[in-house]
Amino acid sequence: MLRPETHDDKMAIADTLFCAFDVETTGLSESSRMVEIGAIRFKIGEEGEGFSTLVNPRQSISRAAAAIHGISSSMVRDAPLADEALAAFFDFAGDSVLLAHNAGFDVGIVSMELVRCEMAMPGNTVIDNLGIARACLAQRRNFKLATLAESIGLDTCGLHRAFPDARATKLVFEEALGVKGWLSHPLKELDRFSGGFGFQDMRDVEFELPAEFEIIRQAIQSQSCLKVVYAGGTKGPEPRTLTPLAIHNRWGSFSLEAFCHVDRMNKTFLLDRFVKIELD
């Protein structure tokens, strides 16, 4: 787990400054782009301070994602781009301990955006509220954020937007810690329940690419196009021309960010779904 040098593991949970956050995205996959980020910075038992911004992903929002969060492409057209939104968010969060429900997803989305924007990876500690809830609220019927929020009496009608989800994460976290009576315990004790999440640098220079995909790296370096057949997506396996931009590695899963000449936009493609790849 990555930590800022100023962070003290021996500090009591009750004295720790947390920042619960949530992101909404263009799609349902872990390679989706960010369209909203919301957060609340707090100490246990305090109301806290809020942060929220829409984000222009510079690509379309899928119908499936829009049906969940209700954010349309027109809503984000004039919103800040990812670099501006993330700079504002991390300035707000400071060196607080970050908290997210199912943190692997949110951290992965933010990490990929940081790579795309060529921004440094933050060293904040990240705690997964899902792990804490499972350890402390074992009698719940499931551990989805909406279910947990409902179980502690929260109004869930506004959930699936970033700030309401961040606030629900805060309140569920506080309830879970209160049930166990852990507020006087040192922060370090949460590690064994929340996992070791941190922000990862997934640039292609940081990892060895499988040999069959080296042609993609060659195309990036030579600024060449690729002719591909891709088995994923709604259009099925059809030929496409791509201008490759960057390769990402998220915990061993490789993806390509490229400009698709068929859809006329930047898109993300999973490498294991390419049927054919050749230089144009």
N, C-alpha and C positions, 0 to 999 in steps of 0.2 A: 504494500500500500504506500502511495506517495504522500508525503507530509511536508508542510512548510516547516522550516527550521525553528520558527517561533512557537510551534505547537507543543504543548505539554501533555503527554499521555496520562500523567498523574492527576491532572485537573479533574475535579468532580464534574459529573455530568450536569448537575444543577448550575454550575458556574460557566459552562461552555457556551460559546456563541455558535448557534447552528444557522444554516440557511437551507431550508427546504425548497426544492425546485422541481419543475416539470417542463417537458417540451412536447409540443404537438408537431406533427410532421405531414409531409406530402403524401405519404403512403403508409402501409402497415409493415413494411420490411425494415430491417435494421440498417439498410443502406439509403433510407429515405432522407429527404432534406428537411430542415427545420422551418416551421412556419410561425411558431410562437414559443416564447419562453417566459415563464412566470416564476416568481420566487417570493419567499417571506423569510426575513432574517430575524432571529429571536433567541431569547433564553427561555428555558422551560418555565411555563406559567405566565409569560408575558405576551401581550398582544402581538408585538413585533412590527416590522416595517415591510411594506410590500414593493414589488417590482414586477412590471409586466410590459412586454412589447411584442407586437407582431413582427414577422420577419419575411422579407421578400426572398423566396427561394430561387427565383429566376427560372422556374419551371412550373408545370401545371400541378394541381392538387388532385389526387385520384378521387373518384366518386366514393369509394369505400371509406377513405379517410375523412372526407368532408361530411359524410353521413354520421360520423362519430363526433367530430369536434365542431362541425358547423362553420368552419372557416373556408371561404371561397377565394378563388384567385383574385377577384376584384377587391376583396378586403385587404390583401397584402400587396397590391400593386404599388402603392406609394410608401410602403413600410421600409424601415432600415434594412440594408443587406446584412448578411450573417456576421461579417467582421465588426460592423458598428454595434449590432445587437449583443454580440458576445463580449466585446470590450466593455460595454455598459453593464452587462450582467456581472462579469468578474470584478469590476470596480465596486459594484454594490455588495458582492459577496465578501470581498476582501480575503482575509485569511481564516474565515469561519469554516466550521466543519460542514460540508455539504451533505444533504440528506435527500434521497429520492426513493420512491416506491418502485421496486424492480429496477434498481439502479443501473444494472448492466445495459439496459436499453437506452436510457437517457444519457449515460456517460458515453456510450458508443456513438450515438448521434452527434453529441457535442464534440467528441474527439475527431470525428470525420470532418465536421465543419471547421474545426481549428486547423486541421491539415490543409483543407482546401484554401483557407484564408492565409496560410503560412504564418500562423500565430503560434506562440510558445504554449506548451502544455502546462497547465497550472499544477501546483503541488498540493492542492487541498486534499485533506482526508475526505473520503466519501463513505458514507454509511448507507446501507441498503435497508430501508424501512420494512421491506417484505420479510427479511430474515428476522428482524426484531419482532415483528408482529407474530410470526410463526412460533417464536420462542416464548412470547409473553401472553398471547391471546389464543391459546391452543384450542379453545372450545368453539371458536367461530366456524361456520359451515364452509367458508372458503376465505381466501386471503386476497381477493381482488380489492382494490382501494375503495370502490363504491360500496361493496358489501361491508367492509370494515367500518367505513364512515357511517353507514346506516345503522350498524350495530351499536354505535356510541351516540346515536341520536342526532346526527348531522343531516341537514337537508341536502340531498344528493342531486337535485334537479340541475344545478349549474356545473356539475362535474364534466370532465372531458375537455375543459378548457384549462390552459396552463396554470393560471393563478389559483382558481378554485381547487385544482388538484394539488397544488403545492400547499395550500392552506389545510386541505384534508389530510395530507401527509403529516404535516406538523401536529395536528390534533390527534391523529391515530398514534403517532410516535409518543406523544405526551401521555396518552391513555395507557399505552403498553408499558412504559417505564413506571408509571404510577402503580399499575397492577402488581408489578414485581418489587416495588419499593427500591428501585435502583438509583434514585436521584443523587444520593450521596456517594455512589460508587465511582471509581475512576473511569474516565472515558475508554481507556484501553480495554475494559472488560467487554465492550460491545463488539470488538473485532471478531470474536469467535462465533457470533450470531449473524453478523451482517456481511461477512465475506470481505475480501480484500480488493475493493474496487478503486481504481485510479484512472486518470486520463492517460491514454496511450498514443505514442507517435506512430502512425501507421503509414508513413511515407514509404514509397517503394525503395528508397535507398537504404532503408533500415532492415530489409529482410531479403532472403534468397527466394527467388521466384521459381516455381516448378519449370523444368526445362521446356515443356511444350508451350509455355506462354512467354518465352523470352522474345518471340517475335513482336509481342506487344511493346515490350521495353525498347526494342530496336525502333519501332515506329514512333514512339514518343521522342526518342533522342534525335531521330532524323526528321521529325515533324511530317511524317507520312500518314496517309490514310490506310485504313484496313477494310478489306471486304470480308464480311463475316456472315455466318448463319447462326442465329441465336434461338435456342429452344424455349426461352422464358418469355414472359410478357403476354399481353392479351392478343397479340397478332399472330402468335404461333411461330414456328420455325420458318422465317422468311429471310432472304438476303438483305443485308444492310451495308451501308458504307458508314464507317465511323472515323472520326478524328480523335484519337486517344489523347487524353489529357493527364491522367494520373492513375496509378494502381494503388489500392489500399489493402491492408491486411488487418482484419479484425479477428484476433484470437484464432489464426489459422485459416480463416475464410477470406479468399481473395476476391476482390471486385475491381472493375474497371470503370472509371469515370470518363465519359467520352461525349463528344458532340455527335448526335445521331442525325444523319442527313435525310433520313426518312421522316422523322418526327420534327426536325428542325429545332432541336433543343438539347441541352446537356442532360444526360441520363446516366444512371448507374447500372452496370451489368455484372452479374455473378460469373466469374470465370469458368466455373464447372458446368455452365449451361451453354457454352459455346460449342457448336457442332463442327464448325469450320472457321479457320482464321488464316488469312493470307494478306500479304502486302498488296495495296492497290497499285 
